[in-house]
Amino acid sequence: MPKVKKSYETERLFIIPTKEEDAAFIYELMNTPKFQKYIGDRNIKTVNDAANYIKERMIPQLNRLGFSNYTLIRKSDNCKVGTCGLYDREGLEGIDIGFAFLPAYENKGYGFEASSKLLELAFTCFGISEVKAITTKDNIPSQRLLEKLGLKNEGTTRIPDDEEELLLFVLKRNS
């Protein structure tokens, strides 16, 4: 596998691996109403909880696989707008792409911009041949973005410790 850069960029964004210094931002993001509703409560009640989550969940995957969760920073003002990542998610075979944004930065094209770059990297740098995504049935904006990215709805799935049936989207390399 080729040597993997740790940070990337698009026309408007820096895509940087999330680090403990991002804890206040991650705390804010994970406690937004949409994150709680569509992604789930990660039990991040303090900035310190967020730092521990980054240290225990995000950084180990980055070190193990060369990719994980990325903080998206707008180039024009260095503002942290959201996250996007490729995840080795428990209960889902394969690699999952996901994204989340602070409310003020939704519907500005950042999700498509960052996710397109990560999909390109998945297939060209990280040696991934198939990327999956899961979303709740009522999260229409995420479903639209996944379809715009080229992922196809392949039915439903469940993940451990979650009763909700989720939609499963898949994109295979060169499909």
Buried (B, 14 or more C-beta within 10 A) or exposed (E): EEEEEEEBEBEBBBBBBBBBEBBEBBBBBBBBEBBEEBBBEBEBEEBEBBBBBBEEBBBEBBEEBBBBBBBBBBEEEEEBBBBBBBBBBEEBEEBBBBBBBBEEBBEBEBBBBBBBBBBEBBBEBBEBEBBBBBBBEEBEEBBEBBEEBBBEBEEEBBBEEEEEEBBBBBBEEEE
